[in-house]
Amino acid sequence: MKNDRLHRKYAELRWLVACGICLMTTCISAQGEADSVNLLLKAQVAVTSSHVTHPSHVTDWHDNFQNSGDWRQPSREHVFWVKLDSAQIPGSGLLAIRGQLAVTLWAIGAGDTTVFNLGLSRPMHKLPLRGVSDIMPIDQLSKTKTEVILRIIPFTQQPYPVTVTSVTSAEHEQLQLKGSAKRLGYHLFLGAGVLSLLFLAGFALFLFYENRKKDYLYYALYMICMALYFGRLLEYYYEVPVFWGFFYEGYGLAEILALMLSYVMYVLFVRYFLSLDSAASGIVGFVKIWIAVCLLMGMTGLILSLLNISSPVFLKTYTYVRFLMPVMVIYLLWGIYKARLEFSGYVILGSVFLLLAGLLALTVTFILPDSGSDVLREPFFFMLCGVLLESFCFALGLGKQARQTEVDKIASQNQLILHLQKEAQLERDIRESQVQALQAQMNPHFIFNALNSVQHFILSNQKEMSVRYLSRVSQLIRRILQNSTTSNIILDEELSTLNAYIEIEQLRFHPAFAYTCTVDDAVDTEMIRIPHLMIQPFIENAILHGLVSKKDQGILTLDVHMHSEKAIEVVITDNGIGREAAAKIVTQSPRKHNSISTGSIEARIRLLMPEEPNPMVIEDLKDENGMALGARVRLIIPIV
């Protein structure tokens, strides 16, 4: 089903192309010079393969040689001689020999011969061009001249059919005005096309500088080669040797280098733009052979130009290779089409535009040589149109590819961000579970210590203190259990829980120690939330290991102030016996107190604040003599 649809589309395309060619043929053929008188119809014509220098050397004249294939498609190997009787030439007007390389006219009379040199007399590599117009007034021919003989040498690269025409001055003026306007428009189009190609090349080079992609580089080089190829026409028309004019056979051999290099850059662009090495490796071998052939032809042409050598064999080989190139392009495009490569449609469409333009150029050059329209008879007009359309398609492909690359890059970045977010969430969940595990260790530890204190009062037969203490403990345990399901608590509630715990410990130990709590005004205790039970273990250690063993009055202080926008600083100070003396008592005591490790607290803080270098600092307070004055703990607690 799909193949039938493709066949139908292919048939429609063929009909459209055929209709377009027929329409163009009709339009071009209708633009002949209807008012001119073609003297060639009555002329005697001779063709010679050698450069005969004088009419007397021509021995074989033929009548009406116009329909000969050699006449319609002349080359530099042939020199054409045209013999006109004076009776055939009007008495006034202009004698026109259209667009040939060199024309020499002999006006022969009674014992007198006048020679006129028309056309171009010097090749392009010897700029500026010398010669006069190929239009001359018939009045210059004396009435005594009985015979007019022309020697015509055609162009090498773009042969035109030779016509010898007689027109009036008025007709010639109209033709000149019309032809000048067309020619000016053609030259402007040619110049604008060359500038457009150079602009595209410059923009592509800028993109290559930005991202170092080879397809941009070869696209730019392809545009430069095509600009040089068409730029040689401007050198010829305006007689200004910009580049090719300095080479030998600048209009012939040296242009081969630009054309062959353009083929090389074309296939290299296609190779890297479509990633043929990885996506269609079977085509790469063909591409390499193509590049080798084109480089060989281009460099050979350049060497011959530099050595001032004109080789007919090389020119014939170049002609064969040039006619072979469209076949190779079609083969390459077919391989790309079968591979179903991404963005290949832009390459195929652009190449088809250039192939159609080449077909029209060949049609104009070899099938429709008698067209009277100078512009539509120019094959380079169609070729430049094809190159511009092709470059536009390639530019669209590069833009589409760049857009797709950007979209893929953004999608990859979003996917990476999502992956990092999942990893961060997983890391937060792990930290939270670790914090909850540490908190789960602390809650029963605090309850067991409180029950031990109740047991102490009961065993010491202090019933009244036992009831009072048990009431306070039950209230404290209720608070702790209420907050055990959450990992953080309001600072004000945490300070209230600490006050309740310290009151219980003041009831438990006699003589009671003094306790003060100072909160800085910048700390909003009703809005700030902190992790639960972060301060209590240090209060417990200060009481049990520092103040209980002190003989005189003990003092415990708690200071809270802001550390940063993300944390508060808590300072716990006691005037106990110091950590060294407390450590000795613990080792000597048969009944060791079960205290939560301060390392677990530090681990909790570091899990919540990995960026804080020193979240916990414990220091001993000593006098000038080194006697212990107590201990101080500084905690950096994160604000949740």
C-alpha positions as CSV (number, residue, x, y, z in Angstrom):
1,M,0.0,0.0,0.0
2,K,2.8,2.3,0.9
3,N,4.7,1.5,-2.3
4,D,1.6,2.2,-4.4
5,R,1.3,5.6,-2.8
6,L,5.0,6.3,-3.5
7,H,4.6,5.3,-7.1
8,R,1.6,7.6,-7.6
9,K,3.5,10.5,-6.1
10,Y,6.6,9.7,-8.3
11,A,4.4,9.7,-11.4
12,E,2.8,13.0,-10.5
13,L,6.2,14.5,-9.9
14,R,7.4,13.3,-13.4
15,W,4.3,14.9,-15.0
16,L,5.0,18.1,-13.2
17,V,8.6,18.2,-14.3
18,A,7.7,17.4,-17.9
19,C,5.0,20.1,-18.0
20,G,7.5,22.6,-16.5
21,I,10.1,21.8,-19.1
22,C,7.6,22.0,-22.0
23,L,6.3,25.4,-20.7
24,M,9.8,26.8,-20.4
25,T,10.7,25.5,-23.9
26,T,7.6,27.3,-25.3
27,C,8.4,30.6,-23.5
28,I,12.0,30.6,-24.5
29,S,11.3,29.7,-28.1
30,A,8.8,32.4,-28.4
31,Q,11.3,35.1,-27.6
32,G,13.2,35.1,-30.9
33,E,14.3,38.2,-32.7
34,A,11.4,38.4,-35.2
35,D,12.4,41.6,-36.9
36,S,16.0,40.6,-37.7
37,V,17.2,39.3,-41.0
38,N,19.5,36.3,-40.7
39,L,22.1,36.5,-43.4
40,L,23.3,33.0,-42.6
41,L,20.4,31.5,-44.5
42,K,21.9,32.8,-47.8
43,A,25.6,32.4,-46.8
44,Q,28.2,29.9,-47.9
45,V,29.8,28.3,-44.8
46,A,33.0,26.3,-44.3
47,V,34.2,24.5,-41.2
48,T,37.9,23.8,-40.6
49,S,39.6,22.1,-37.7
50,S,42.7,24.2,-38.1
51,H,43.2,27.9,-37.6
52,V,43.3,29.2,-41.2
53,T,44.5,32.7,-41.2
54,H,43.2,34.0,-44.6
55,P,40.0,33.4,-46.7
56,S,42.2,32.4,-49.6
57,H,43.2,29.3,-47.7
58,V,39.6,28.0,-47.4
59,T,39.0,25.6,-50.3
60,D,35.8,23.8,-49.3
61,W,32.7,26.0,-49.1
62,H,29.2,24.7,-48.5
63,D,25.8,26.3,-48.9
64,N,23.5,26.6,-45.8
65,F,25.5,24.7,-43.3
66,Q,23.3,25.9,-40.6
67,N,21.7,22.6,-39.6
68,S,25.0,20.8,-39.0
69,G,25.6,19.4,-35.5
70,D,29.0,21.0,-35.5
71,W,27.5,24.3,-36.3
72,R,24.9,24.1,-33.6
73,Q,27.4,23.0,-31.0
74,P,30.7,24.5,-32.0
75,S,34.0,24.1,-30.1
76,R,37.5,25.7,-30.1
77,E,38.6,22.8,-32.3
78,H,36.5,24.2,-35.2
79,V,36.9,27.6,-36.9
80,F,33.9,28.7,-38.9
81,W,34.1,30.7,-42.1
82,V,31.1,32.6,-43.5
83,K,31.0,34.0,-47.1
84,L,28.4,36.8,-47.8
85,D,27.9,38.5,-51.2
86,S,27.5,42.2,-51.1
87,A,24.1,41.8,-52.7
88,Q,22.9,40.0,-49.7
89,I,23.8,42.8,-47.3
90,P,21.4,45.7,-46.9
91,G,22.6,49.2,-47.7
92,S,22.2,50.4,-44.1
93,G,21.8,49.1,-40.6
94,L,24.0,47.0,-38.5
95,L,25.8,43.7,-38.9
96,A,25.4,41.5,-35.8
97,I,27.4,38.4,-35.0
98,R,26.1,37.2,-31.6
99,G,28.4,36.4,-28.7
100,Q,31.5,34.7,-30.0
101,L,35.1,34.7,-28.8
102,A,36.6,36.3,-31.8
103,V,35.3,37.5,-35.2
104,T,37.4,38.8,-38.1
105,L,35.7,40.4,-41.1
106,W,37.3,40.7,-44.6
107,A,35.6,43.2,-47.0
108,I,37.0,42.3,-50.4
109,G,36.7,44.6,-53.4
110,A,38.5,45.4,-56.7
111,G,42.1,44.9,-55.6
112,D,41.3,46.2,-52.1
113,T,40.7,44.3,-48.9
114,T,39.7,45.8,-45.5
115,V,40.0,43.8,-42.3
116,F,37.8,44.4,-39.2
117,N,38.5,42.6,-35.9
118,L,35.3,42.1,-33.8
119,G,34.6,40.2,-30.6
120,L,37.1,39.5,-27.9
121,S,40.7,39.1,-28.9
122,R,42.3,38.2,-25.6
123,P,41.5,35.3,-23.1
124,M,40.4,36.0,-19.6
125,H,43.7,35.3,-17.9
126,K,45.1,38.3,-19.8
127,L,42.7,40.8,-18.4
128,P,41.6,43.5,-19.2
129,L,39.8,42.1,-22.3
130,R,40.6,43.7,-25.7
131,G,38.4,44.1,-28.7
132,V,35.4,45.9,-30.0
133,S,31.7,45.2,-30.0
134,D,30.4,42.3,-32.2
135,I,27.9,44.8,-33.7
136,M,29.3,47.0,-36.5
137,P,27.6,49.6,-38.8
138,I,27.1,48.3,-42.4
139,D,28.1,51.8,-43.6
140,Q,31.7,51.0,-42.8
141,L,31.6,48.5,-45.7
142,S,32.4,50.4,-49.0
143,K,30.0,50.0,-51.8
144,T,32.9,48.9,-53.9
145,K,33.3,45.8,-51.8
146,T,31.8,42.8,-53.6
147,E,32.3,40.1,-51.0
148,V,32.3,39.9,-47.2
149,I,34.0,36.9,-45.4
150,L,33.8,36.3,-41.7
151,R,36.1,34.0,-39.6
152,I,34.3,33.1,-36.3
153,I,36.0,31.4,-33.3
154,P,33.5,30.2,-30.7
155,F,33.8,30.0,-26.9
156,T,35.3,26.9,-25.3
157,Q,33.2,26.3,-22.3
158,Q,29.8,27.6,-23.4
159,P,29.3,27.3,-27.2
160,Y,26.6,29.3,-28.8
161,P,25.2,28.7,-32.3
162,V,26.6,31.3,-34.7
163,T,24.1,33.7,-36.3
164,V,25.0,36.6,-38.6
165,T,22.1,39.1,-38.5
166,S,21.3,42.4,-40.2
167,V,19.2,44.8,-38.1
168,T,18.2,48.4,-38.4
169,S,19.5,51.0,-36.0
170,A,16.1,51.4,-34.4
171,E,15.7,47.7,-33.9
172,H,19.2,47.5,-32.6
173,E,18.6,50.2,-30.0
174,Q,15.4,48.5,-28.8
175,L,17.3,45.2,-28.5
176,Q,20.2,46.9,-26.7
177,L,17.8,48.5,-24.2
178,K,16.0,45.3,-23.6
179,G,19.1,43.2,-23.5
180,S,20.9,45.7,-21.2
181,A,18.0,45.6,-18.7
182,K,18.0,41.8,-18.7
183,R,21.8,41.6,-18.5
184,L,21.9,44.1,-15.6
185,G,19.2,42.2,-13.7
186,Y,21.2,39.0,-14.4
187,H,24.4,40.5,-13.1
188,L,22.7,41.9,-10.0
189,F,21.2,38.5,-9.4
190,L,24.6,36.9,-9.9
191,G,26.2,39.3,-7.5
192,A,23.5,39.0,-4.9
193,G,23.7,35.2,-5.1
194,V,27.5,35.2,-4.6
195,L,27.1,37.6,-1.6
196,S,24.3,35.3,-0.2
197,L,26.5,32.3,-0.4
198,L,29.4,34.1,1.3
199,F,27.0,35.4,4.0
200,L,25.8,31.8,4.7
201,A,29.4,30.7,4.8
202,G,30.3,33.3,7.3
203,F,27.4,32.5,9.6
204,A,28.2,28.8,9.4
205,L,31.8,29.5,10.3
206,F,30.6,31.4,13.3
207,L,28.4,28.5,14.4
208,F,31.4,26.1,13.9
209,Y,33.5,28.4,16.1
210,E,30.8,28.2,18.8
211,N,30.2,24.4,18.9
212,R,33.0,22.8,16.8
213,K,30.6,20.7,14.7
214,K,32.2,19.5,11.5
215,D,28.9,19.8,9.5
216,Y,28.9,23.5,10.0
217,L,32.5,23.8,8.7
218,Y,31.9,21.7,5.6
219,Y,28.7,23.6,4.9
220,A,30.6,26.9,5.1
221,L,33.4,25.6,2.8
222,Y,30.8,24.3,0.3
223,M,29.2,27.8,0.2
224,I,32.7,29.4,-0.3
225,C,33.5,27.0,-3.2
226,M,30.2,27.7,-4.9
227,A,30.7,31.5,-4.4
228,L,34.1,31.3,-6.0
229,Y,32.7,29.2,-8.9
230,F,30.0,31.7,-9.7
231,G,32.2,34.6,-8.8
232,R,34.4,33.9,-11.8
233,L,31.4,35.0,-14.0
234,L,31.5,38.5,-12.4
235,E,35.2,38.6,-13.1
236,Y,34.6,37.9,-16.8
237,Y,31.6,40.2,-17.3
238,Y,33.2,43.2,-15.5
239,E,36.8,42.5,-16.5
240,V,38.2,42.7,-12.9
241,P,40.6,39.9,-12.0
242,V,39.6,39.2,-8.3
243,F,40.8,35.6,-8.1
244,W,40.5,33.4,-11.1
245,G,41.7,36.1,-13.5
246,F,45.3,35.6,-12.2
247,F,45.3,31.9,-13.3
248,Y,46.2,30.6,-16.7
249,E,42.9,29.6,-18.5
250,G,41.2,31.3,-15.7
251,Y,37.8,30.8,-17.3
252,G,38.5,27.2,-18.0
253,L,41.0,25.1,-16.1
254,A,41.2,27.0,-12.8
255,E,37.4,26.9,-12.4
256,I,37.6,23.1,-12.2
257,L,39.3,23.4,-8.8
258,A,36.3,25.3,-7.3
259,L,33.7,22.9,-8.8
260,M,35.6,19.7,-7.7
261,L,36.2,21.1,-4.2
262,S,32.5,22.0,-4.0
263,Y,31.6,18.3,-4.7
264,V,34.1,17.3,-2.0
265,M,32.6,19.7,0.6
266,Y,29.1,18.6,-0.4
267,V,29.7,14.9,0.4
268,L,31.7,15.8,3.6
269,F,28.8,17.9,4.7
270,V,26.3,15.1,4.0
271,R,28.6,12.6,5.8
272,Y,28.8,14.5,9.0
273,F,25.4,16.1,9.0
274,L,23.7,12.7,8.7
275,S,26.4,10.8,10.7
276,L,26.9,8.3,7.9
277,D,29.9,6.7,9.7
278,S,27.6,5.3,12.4
279,A,24.1,5.4,10.8
280,A,24.9,4.2,7.2
281,S,28.5,2.9,7.2
282,G,28.0,1.1,3.8
283,I,27.8,4.5,2.1
284,V,31.1,5.8,3.6
285,G,33.3,3.8,1.2
286,F,31.5,5.3,-1.8
287,V,31.9,8.8,-0.3
288,K,35.7,8.2,0.1
289,I,36.0,7.2,-3.5
290,W,34.0,10.3,-4.6
291,I,36.3,12.5,-2.5
292,A,39.5,11.0,-4.0
293,V,38.3,11.4,-7.6
294,C,37.2,15.0,-7.1
295,L,40.4,16.0,-5.3
296,L,42.5,14.4,-8.0
297,M,40.6,16.3,-10.7
298,G,40.7,19.6,-8.9
299,M,44.4,19.5,-8.0
300,T,45.3,18.4,-11.5
301,G,43.4,21.4,-12.9
302,L,45.2,23.7,-10.5
303,I,48.7,22.3,-11.4
304,L,48.0,22.7,-15.1
305,S,46.9,26.2,-14.5
306,L,50.0,27.1,-12.6
307,L,52.2,25.5,-15.2
308,N,50.4,27.3,-18.1
309,I,49.4,24.0,-19.7
310,S,46.2,23.5,-21.6
311,S,45.5,19.8,-21.9
312,P,42.6,18.7,-24.2
313,V,42.8,15.2,-22.7
314,F,42.3,16.5,-19.2
315,L,39.4,18.7,-20.4
316,K,37.6,15.8,-21.9
317,T,38.2,13.7,-18.8
318,Y,36.8,16.6,-16.7
319,T,33.7,16.7,-19.0
320,Y,33.1,13.0,-18.5
321,V,33.5,13.3,-14.7
322,R,31.2,16.3,-14.6
323,F,28.5,14.4,-16.4
324,L,29.1,11.4,-14.1
325,M,28.6,13.5,-10.9
326,P,24.8,13.8,-11.1
327,V,24.6,10.0,-11.4
328,M,26.8,9.7,-8.3
329,V,24.6,12.2,-6.5
330,I,21.5,10.2,-7.3
331,Y,23.2,7.0,-6.1
332,L,24.1,8.7,-2.8
333,L,20.6,10.1,-2.3
334,W,19.1,6.7,-3.0
335,G,21.4,5.1,-0.3
336,I,20.4,7.8,2.1
337,Y,16.7,7.3,1.4
338,K,17.0,3.6,2.0
339,A,18.8,4.1,5.3
340,R,15.9,6.3,6.6
341,L,18.3,8.6,8.3
342,E,17.0,11.5,10.5
343,F,17.1,14.9,8.7
344,S,17.8,13.2,5.4
345,G,14.8,14.9,3.8
346,Y,16.6,18.2,3.8
347,V,19.6,16.8,2.0
348,I,17.5,15.0,-0.5
349,L,15.2,18.0,-1.2
350,G,18.1,20.4,-1.6
351,S,20.0,18.0,-3.8
352,V,17.0,17.4,-6.0
353,F,16.7,21.2,-6.5
354,L,20.3,21.3,-7.7
355,L,19.8,18.3,-10.0
356,L,16.7,19.9,-11.6
357,A,18.6,23.2,-12.0
358,G,21.4,21.2,-13.7
359,L,18.9,19.5,-16.0
360,L,17.4,22.9,-17.0
361,A,21.0,24.3,-17.6
362,L,21.8,21.3,-19.9
363,T,18.5,21.8,-21.7
364,V,19.2,25.5,-22.3
365,T,22.7,24.8,-23.4
366,F,22.3,21.8,-25.7
367,I,18.6,21.5,-26.6
368,L,17.5,25.1,-26.9
369,P,20.5,27.0,-28.3
370,D,18.5,29.3,-30.6
371,S,16.7,31.2,-27.8
372,G,16.7,34.9,-28.2
373,S,16.6,35.6,-24.5
374,D,20.0,36.3,-23.1
375,V,19.1,35.6,-19.5
376,L,17.1,32.5,-20.0
377,R,19.8,31.2,-22.2
378,E,22.4,31.4,-19.4
379,P,22.8,28.0,-17.8
380,F,24.5,29.6,-14.8
381,F,21.2,31.4,-14.0
382,F,19.5,28.1,-13.3
383,M,22.5,26.6,-11.6
384,L,22.7,29.5,-9.2
385,C,19.0,29.3,-8.4
386,G,19.5,25.6,-7.7
387,V,22.5,26.2,-5.4
388,L,20.6,28.9,-3.5
389,L,17.6,26.6,-3.0
390,E,19.9,23.8,-2.0
391,S,21.8,26.0,0.5
392,F,18.4,27.1,1.9
393,C,17.3,23.5,2.5
394,F,20.7,22.6,4.0
395,A,20.4,25.6,6.3
396,L,16.9,24.5,7.4
397,G,18.3,21.1,8.1
398,L,21.1,22.5,10.2
399,G,18.6,24.7,12.1
400,K,16.3,21.8,12.7
401,Q,19.1,19.6,13.9
402,A,20.4,22.3,16.2
403,R,16.9,22.7,17.6
404,Q,16.5,19.0,18.1
405,T,19.9,18.9,19.8
406,E,18.8,21.7,22.2
407,V,15.5,19.9,22.9
408,D,17.4,16.6,23.7
409,K,19.9,18.5,25.8
410,I,17.1,20.1,27.8
411,A,15.3,16.8,28.2
412,S,18.5,15.2,29.4
413,Q,19.1,18.0,31.9
414,N,15.5,17.7,33.2
415,Q,16.0,14.0,33.5
416,L,19.3,14.5,35.4
417,I,17.6,17.1,37.7
418,L,14.8,14.6,38.4
419,H,17.3,11.9,39.2
420,L,19.3,14.2,41.5
421,Q,16.1,15.3,43.2
422,K,15.2,11.6,43.8
423,E,18.7,11.0,45.2
424,A,18.4,14.0,47.5
425,Q,15.0,12.9,48.7
426,L,16.4,9.4,49.3
427,E,19.3,10.9,51.2
428,R,16.9,13.1,53.3
429,D,14.8,10.0,54.1
430,I,17.9,8.1,55.2
431,R,19.0,11.0,57.4
432,E,15.5,11.3,58.9
433,S,15.3,7.6,59.7
434,Q,18.8,7.9,61.3
435,V,17.6,10.8,63.4
436,Q,14.4,9.0,64.4
437,A,16.5,6.0,65.4
438,L,18.7,8.1,67.6
439,Q,15.6,9.8,69.1
440,A,14.0,6.4,69.7
441,Q,17.1,5.5,71.8
442,M,16.8,8.7,73.8
443,N,13.1,8.6,74.8
444,P,13.3,5.3,76.8
445,H,16.6,6.3,78.3
446,F,15.1,9.4,79.8
447,I,12.1,7.5,81.1
448,F,14.2,4.8,82.7
449,N,16.3,7.4,84.6
450,A,13.1,9.1,85.8
451,L,11.7,5.8,87.2
452,N,15.0,5.1,88.9
453,S,14.6,8.3,90.8
454,V,11.1,7.3,91.9
455,Q,12.5,4.0,93.1
456,H,15.1,5.9,95.1
457,F,12.5,7.8,97.0
458,I,10.4,4.7,97.7
459,L,13.3,2.8,99.0
460,S,14.4,5.7,101.2
461,N,10.8,5.7,102.7
462,Q,10.1,9.3,101.5
463,K,6.4,8.8,100.7
464,E,5.5,12.4,100.4
465,M,8.5,13.1,98.1
466,S,7.7,10.0,96.1
467,V,4.2,11.0,95.4
468,R,5.2,14.6,94.5
469,Y,8.1,13.3,92.4
470,L,6.0,10.7,90.7
471,S,3.4,13.3,89.8
472,R,6.0,15.5,88.2
473,V,7.6,12.5,86.4
474,S,4.2,11.4,85.0
475,Q,3.6,14.9,83.6
476,L,7.0,14.9,82.1
477,I,6.7,11.4,80.6
478,R,3.3,12.4,79.1
479,R,5.0,15.4,77.4
480,I,7.8,13.3,76.0
481,L,5.4,10.6,74.7
482,Q,3.2,13.2,73.0
483,N,6.2,14.6,71.1
484,S,7.8,11.2,70.4
485,T,5.9,10.8,67.1
486,T,7.5,14.0,65.7
487,S,11.1,14.7,64.9
488,N,10.9,18.4,65.8
489,I,9.3,20.6,68.4
490,I,8.7,24.3,69.1
491,L,11.5,25.8,71.1
492,D,9.2,27.1,73.8
493,E,7.8,23.6,74.5
494,E,11.3,22.1,74.5
495,L,12.4,24.7,77.1
496,S,9.3,23.9,79.2
497,T,10.1,20.2,79.1
498,L,13.7,21.0,80.2
499,N,12.4,23.1,83.1
500,A,10.1,20.3,84.2
501,Y,13.0,17.8,84.1
502,I,15.3,20.1,86.1
503,E,12.6,20.6,88.8
504,I,12.4,16.8,89.2
505,E,16.2,16.6,89.5
506,Q,16.2,19.5,92.0
507,L,13.7,17.4,94.1
508,R,15.8,14.3,93.8
509,F,19.2,15.7,94.8
510,H,19.9,17.6,98.1
511,P,21.1,20.2,98.6
512,A,19.3,21.5,95.5
513,F,21.4,23.3,92.7
514,A,20.4,26.6,91.3
515,Y,19.2,26.9,87.6
516,T,18.9,29.9,85.4
517,C,17.7,30.0,81.7
518,T,18.4,33.1,79.5
519,V,16.9,33.5,76.0
520,D,18.0,36.3,73.7
521,D,15.4,38.7,72.5
522,A,16.2,37.8,68.9
523,V,15.1,34.2,69.4
524,D,11.4,33.8,68.8
525,T,10.7,30.7,71.0
526,E,7.1,30.4,69.8
527,M,8.0,30.2,66.0
528,I,11.3,28.4,65.9
529,R,11.2,24.6,65.7
530,I,14.2,22.4,66.6
531,P,14.9,18.6,66.8
532,H,13.3,17.0,69.8
533,L,15.5,16.2,72.9
534,M,18.7,17.7,71.7
535,I,19.6,19.7,74.9
536,Q,18.3,17.3,77.7
537,P,21.2,14.8,77.6
538,F,23.8,17.6,78.2
539,I,21.7,19.0,81.0
540,E,21.5,15.4,82.5
541,N,25.3,15.0,82.2
542,A,25.9,18.3,83.8
543,I,23.7,17.4,86.8
544,L,24.7,13.8,87.3
545,H,28.4,14.1,86.6
546,G,29.2,17.7,87.6
547,L,26.8,19.0,90.2
548,V,25.8,15.9,92.2
549,S,29.3,15.3,93.5
550,K,29.8,19.0,94.4
551,K,29.9,19.7,98.1
552,D,28.9,23.3,98.0
553,Q,26.1,25.1,96.0
554,G,25.9,24.1,92.4
555,I,24.9,26.4,89.6
556,L,23.5,25.4,86.2
557,T,22.9,28.0,83.4
558,L,21.3,27.7,80.0
559,D,21.8,30.5,77.4
560,V,20.0,30.5,74.0
561,H,20.8,33.0,71.2
562,M,20.7,33.1,67.4
563,H,23.7,31.6,65.6
564,S,22.5,32.3,62.0
565,E,19.3,32.3,60.1
566,K,19.3,28.5,60.0
567,A,20.5,27.7,63.5
568,I,20.5,28.7,67.2
569,E,23.4,28.4,69.7
570,V,22.8,26.8,73.1
571,V,25.4,27.2,75.8
572,I,25.2,24.9,78.9
573,T,27.4,25.8,81.8
574,D,27.9,24.2,85.2
575,N,30.3,24.9,88.1
576,G,30.7,21.2,88.9
577,I,33.7,19.1,89.7
578,G,34.9,19.0,86.1
579,R,35.0,16.2,83.6
580,E,38.3,14.7,84.8
581,A,37.1,14.2,88.4
582,A,33.7,13.0,87.1
583,A,35.4,10.3,84.9
584,K,37.3,9.0,87.9
585,I,34.1,8.7,90.0
586,V,32.4,6.9,87.2
587,T,35.1,4.3,86.9
588,Q,35.2,3.7,90.6
589,S,31.5,3.5,91.2
590,P,30.0,-0.1,91.2
591,R,26.7,1.3,89.9
592,K,27.3,3.1,86.6
593,H,24.8,5.6,85.3
594,N,23.3,4.7,81.9
595,S,24.0,8.0,80.0
596,I,23.3,8.6,76.3
597,S,26.4,9.2,74.3
598,T,27.1,12.8,73.4
599,G,28.5,11.4,70.1
600,S,25.0,10.4,69.1
601,I,23.8,13.9,69.6
602,E,26.7,15.2,67.4
603,A,25.8,12.6,64.8
604,R,22.2,13.8,64.8
605,I,23.3,17.4,64.3
606,R,25.8,16.5,61.5
607,L,23.0,14.6,59.7
608,L,20.8,17.7,59.8
609,M,23.6,20.2,59.2
610,P,26.4,18.7,57.2
611,E,27.7,22.1,56.2
612,E,28.5,23.1,59.9
613,P,32.2,22.3,60.7
614,N,31.9,22.3,64.5
615,P,28.3,21.7,65.7
616,M,29.4,20.7,69.3
617,V,32.2,22.0,71.4
618,I,32.8,20.8,75.0
619,E,35.4,22.6,77.2
620,D,36.6,22.4,80.8
621,L,36.6,25.5,82.9
622,K,39.7,26.0,85.1
623,D,41.1,28.8,87.3
624,E,44.7,30.2,87.1
625,N,46.0,27.4,89.2
626,G,44.5,24.7,86.9
627,M,41.7,23.8,89.4
628,A,38.4,22.7,87.8
629,L,35.6,25.3,87.8
630,G,33.1,23.2,85.9
631,A,32.4,22.6,82.2
632,R,30.8,24.4,79.2
633,V,29.0,22.9,76.2
634,R,28.3,24.9,73.0
635,L,25.7,23.3,70.7
636,I,24.7,24.6,67.2
637,I,21.1,23.3,66.7
638,P,19.5,23.6,63.3
639,I,16.2,25.4,62.9
640,V,13.8,23.0,61.2
